[in-house]
Amino acid sequence: MTSPIHVYSEIGKLKTVMLHRPGKELENLSPEILNRMLIDDIPYLKIAQEEHDYFAKALQDQGIHVLYLEDLLAESLVAVKTRTAFIDRLLEESGIKKKDPLHQLLLEYLLAMKPETMVKQVIAGIKKSEIKNVEPSLADLAEDADYPFYLDPMPNVYFTRDQQAAIGNGMTINRMTFRARRRESLFMKTILQNHPNFKDQDIPIWRDRNVHGRIEGGDELVLNKHVLAIGISQRTSAVAITDLAHALFGHSTFDTILAIKIPHNHAMMHLDTVFTMINYDQFTVHPFILSKSGKIDIYVLQPDKDGEVKITPKNDLVEVLKEYLHLSEIDLIPTGGADPIAAPREQWNDGSNTLAIAPGEVVTYDRNYVSNDLLRKHGILVHEVRSSELSRGRGGPRCMSCPLVREDIEEAKNEIFTKRFSR
């Protein structure tokens, strides 16, 4: 595993992960802009940072190398020319065009900072009060007079799963659904192009951020080196999944995509909020996405003989997993024990959003105690992390982490099975 990107499963021992420690972007939230920012509540930054540090240490204590998105980006922007191009693009995507005098003022304001300070500033946003001697535009005077920002904060960046996702030895750099988050994937694109650890590694980009159709990393699950599960969701379109299939089939080890259609709503915005893989044959699932007979719409994408994509409709989740993962049995572990009160409550607090750090070993939020106790009863080793403030952003440990390197599961299979059945 010499490549800086190597992810051929959801459950292989996690070696390297990318996080973002929440910063002032959370303090730049106010009730009036929560909908615009796609946030339901305002986390208390001090406690959110303490919880995030606890999460990072829990990973480090298991021997996982933790990288921070903000550090990688700052290290990619050392050259003034690169930094200038990055700021130009960021401002353009923020609706501040080059012909606007404000563009030059903000460019000069950000270029005067050290790269690490500048990165924190663009994530935090730029208030109008921070920039002096700006000639107000008609929009400032007539439409946005009370809006406090020239550059919007990015309070969702700590969910590093969504902007990009590792698949095999490559990545998707995602075109995100809503404008509030679309700028975020510019960070990883800049890192891959300019960071010394990535730029000369010939990393395939399976899907870039400027193509048609929306996709987010929370919908991308790597089940093994041949099979992906991708959610058709509020945040990921069928068009994007088909496009990704064309990019992967014949150019990678992957030859099957299980496109799983989930409800298109905020409580279940990504596949990993209702379904995650935690062992070779074990999965968490929010029971209410399935019919009473255990059915859900699934479309199996595979290459046909003419190089096109063949689509086979299915609807039995257990049977589909058994068939395409070549397993005799599947253990679906329901969020909240399928209780009519506990299940939706713990689903809202990301009880299904487990991060597997090895087969049968996961990191979860401590507040989801019903789900966590059930996981233990099914033989799963559970590491709980604090979650009173981080969970207000509507994302759990899987959402907050972007795995970059995992061990191949074949290497660890016998050892992990021995551990699993000896517990």
N, C-alpha and C positions, 0 to 999 in steps of 0.2 A: 504493500500500500504506500507507494512513494508519491502518488498524486495527492494534492491538498484537498481533492474532492473524491470521496469513495463511499457511496451509500447504496448498497444492494439489498437492503432489508429495512424493516421497521424495528427489528429486535436484536440485530447483531450488537455486540458490546460496543457501546458508544466511546469513541476515542477523542474526538474533537467536536466542539459545539460552539456556535456563535450566539451571543446574547447582546442585549442592550440594557444598560442600567438606566432606569427612568431618571429624568432630569427636570429642568425648569419648565419643560413643555407641559407638565402636569399642573404647575402653579399658574400657567397662563390660560387655564380653563376657567370659564365662568358659566353660570347656568344658561345664559342667553345663546351661547355658541355650542352647546353640547351636541345638538342634532347635526350641526354643520361638521363637527369633528368626529361624528360616529361614536360618541362616548355616552354612556348612560348616567354616569355619576363622576364626581371629582375625587380621585384618590388623594389621601393625605400623603404628600411627597415624602416626608421624613420616615414614616412607617413603611411606605411602599419601597423605599430604598433599602431599609433594614430587611424587609421580607425578600427582596431580590438578592441581596447579599447572602442571605441564608440559603436561598435556592442555589446560587452559584457555588457556595461552599459545600452544599450537599452533593453537588456534581463532582467538585474537586476532590472531596473525601473518597469518592469511588474511583479516583485515578483518571478522571476525565479532564482533558485540556480545555479550558474555557477561554475563548477569544471574545473580544467586545467589538461590535460593529463600529462604534464611534472611534475606537483606536485604529482599526483597520482602515477606515475611511480617511482619518487624519494622516496616517502613514502613506496613503495613496496620493495625497494632495501637497506633497512637499514642494514640487516644482510650481513656480508662479504661473507658468503657462497652463498647466493642468488645472490649477486652482481657479484660474480665471475662466477657463472653459466650463468647468463644473458650475461655478456661480452663474454664469451667463445662462446655462441650460436650466438651472433650478429656477431662476427668476422668470424665464420665459414660460416654464411650466406652471409658475405661480400666477400667470396672467400679467406680468410686468414686462412689456415688450421693450426691445432695445431702443426704439424711437422715443420712449417715454423718458423724460429727464430723471425720473425716480430710479430707473434702472442703473444709470451711471452712479448715482448717489449711493445706492445700496451696494453696488459692486465695490466702490471705493471703501465703504464702511466695513465690508466683510474682508476685503483684501488686506486691510490694516491689521487684522488679527492674526495670531499664530494659528496654524491649521487646526490644532485640537480645540482651541477656543472658538474658531469659526464654525466647526462642525457642531459643537454644542449649541451655538447661537442659531444656526439654521433649523435645528430640530426644535429648539425652544420657540422659534418665531421672532419676528422683529416688530415691536410696538411702534406706532406712529410717534409716540413721545420720545423715542430714542433717536430719531432722525431730525435734525434741525434744518431750517432754511429750505424747506421743500415748498415749491409753488403748488398749491392744491389744484387738482384736476376738477373737471366738472363732476365726476363721480364722487370725489371726496366732498365736494360742496353740497351736492344735491341728493346723492343716493347713499353714500357710505359715511356720512359725516360722523355718525356715532360708533362706527366699527373701529376697534382699537388697533388693528394690525395692518401693516403693509405686507408682512410675510406671515402666513398662518402657522401656528405651532403644529407639531406632528405628535400628538399624544399616544398614537398607536404604535410607534416604532418599537416599543419593547416587546411586541408580538412579532419576533423576527422570523417566524415560520412563513409568513404570508407573502412578503415582498419577493422572495426567491425560494427555490427548493432544489436540493441536490437529488439527482436521479442517476444512479450509476456513477460514472466518472464525469458527469456533466451537470448542468443546472438549467432550470427555467428561470429567466429574469422576467417577472410577471407584470402583465398589464392588469392593474387592479381595478376593481369595479367602480369605486366611487372616487371622485376628484380629491377628497380629503386625504386619501392614502396613495394616490397615483405617483407622487413624487418620490416616495420612499424607495422604490426599486432602482432609482437612479444611483443610489448608494452602492449597491452590490455590483452594478454594471461598471461603475468607476473603479471599484476595488479590483475586479477581475482584469480590467484593462491596464491598471497602473501600479498595483501593489507588488513589491518584489517577490512575494511568495506565490503569486498567482499569474502574473502577466505573461510569463514565458512558458507556461505549463500546458498550452494547447488544450484548454478545457472546452469541451463542446457546449454550446448554448443551444439547447433543444428548442427553446422558444424565447424570443426576445420581447422586450417590453413595448415595442412600438407596432406590433402586429395586431390584426383584427381579432376580436373576441377576448373576453375577460377570463382570467384564471388566477387563483390564489393558492398559496402553499398549504393552507389548512385543508384543502381538498385533495392534496396529492399524497398518497400512501404507497410506499414501496414494499410490497408484500414479500417478494423474493426477487432473484435476478432476472426473472422472466415476466412477472405479473405485477401490475400496478392496480390499485383501486383509486378512482377519481370521482369525487362528488359532482353531480350535476346539481348545482345549488344556487342560492341567492348570489354567490360571488364567482361562480365558475360556469361558463356556458358550454353547451354541446359543441359549438363551433370550435372553441379552443381545444377541447378534448380530441376532436377529430384531427385538428391540425397537429397536435402533439403526437398522435398515433403515427401520422405520416412521417414526422421527424425521427421517431424512435425505431419504427419497424424497419429492419434491414440495415440499420446504422448503429445498433446497440444490441445488448443481450435480451432486451425486452420485446416480447411478441404477443402480449395479451394485456388489455386494459379492461377492467371491470368498472364500467361507468354506472354509478349508483345514484339514482334520483332521490334526493331528500327534500323535505319541505323547504320552501323558499321563504324563510323568515329569520328575524334577527336572533331569536333564541337558538336557532340551529343553522347558523350562517355558513358553517363549513362541515365537511364530512367528519373531520376529527373532533367535532363537538358532539357527535352522536355515535361514533364508531372508531375504535382504534385497535391495532394488533398489539398484543402484549406477550405472546408466546407462540411457539410453532402452531399450536392448535387452539389458542385461546384469544378471545377478543372481548372488549367491552362494547356494549351497545345500549343506546337509549331505547327501551322497549317500545315506546310509542311511535317510532318510525316504521314499525312493522305492523302488518294487519294481524288480526287475531290468529290467523293460520301461519304467521311468520313470513308473510310475503312482502316484497318490496320490488319496485321496478329496477331491473339491472340489464344493462346492454353490454354484451361481450364484444369487444373490438379485437380483431385479429387480421393479419395480412392474408389476402387471398392470392391465388396463383398469378394474377395479372398485376400484382404490386399495388392493388387498391386495398381499401379497408373493408373487411367483411363484418357485419353487425348481426349478432344473434341475441334476440330478446330472451331474458330469463326472469324469474321472479322469486325463487327460493334461495334466500341468502345462505343458509347452511349448506344446501346441496351445491351451490355455485362455488363456495369456498372449498368444499371437499373435492370437487371435480378439478378445479384449476390449481389447487395447492397440493393435490395428490395425497389427501389425508383421509383416514377412515372415519375419524370423528372430529367434531368441532364443539368447543365449549364457549357458548355465548354467555357472558356475565352481564346481567342487566343493571343499569344505573339505578341506584336507590333500591335495589332488590325488586324492582317493578311495582313498588308500593305507589298507590295513586297520589299520595302527597309527597313522599320522600323522593320519588323518581323525578318529577318535574322540578322540585326545589334543587336537588343536587345537579340536575342537568343544567339549570340556570347558572349554577356556580361551577360548571365545567367538571362534573363528576365523571364524565366519559373522556375527558381530555387528558388521558394519561400519557406520560413520556416513558417509553421503554428504554432502559439503559443497558439491558441484557435480556436474553430470553427468560421470561418469568420474573422479571425484576423491573419495577416501575417507580416513578416519582409522581405523586399526586398532591392535591391540596388537602390540608388537614381538616378543613371544614366539612368535607364530604365523607363523614364517618360511616354512614350506612354502606356506601359503595366500597369504602376502603376495608371495612370488616368483611364484606362479601368476597372481595379479592383475596384476602388472606385465607378465607375458608376454601377457596379454589386453588390454594397452593402458591399464590403469588407473593413475592417478597415486596413489601410496600415501604417506600421512604416518603414520609409526609413532610411537606414544607408549609410554612405559614402563609395565610391567604386572606386576611381581613381587608386589605387595601388593594393588592394586586388584582384580586378577582373583580373589583368594580369595573375594570376595563373590558370585561366579558371575554376572558381567555385564560386557559390553564397552563400547566407546565409544558405540554406539547406546543401550544401556541407561542409560548415565550422562548422557544429554543429552535435553532436552525442547525441540525446535525450536518457536519461537513465530512466526518470520517467515522465509519463503523467497521468493525471486524466482519468478515464474511461469516454468515451463520454456520456454514459447513464446518468451519474450523472449531467452533465452540459447541457443537450440537451434543456430543456425548457427555461432555463435562456438565453442561447446563441441565440435561435430562437427569443426570445423577443427582445434582443439587435439588432439582424440583421434587423428585420422588423421595428424597431423604429428609425433606422438611416435615 
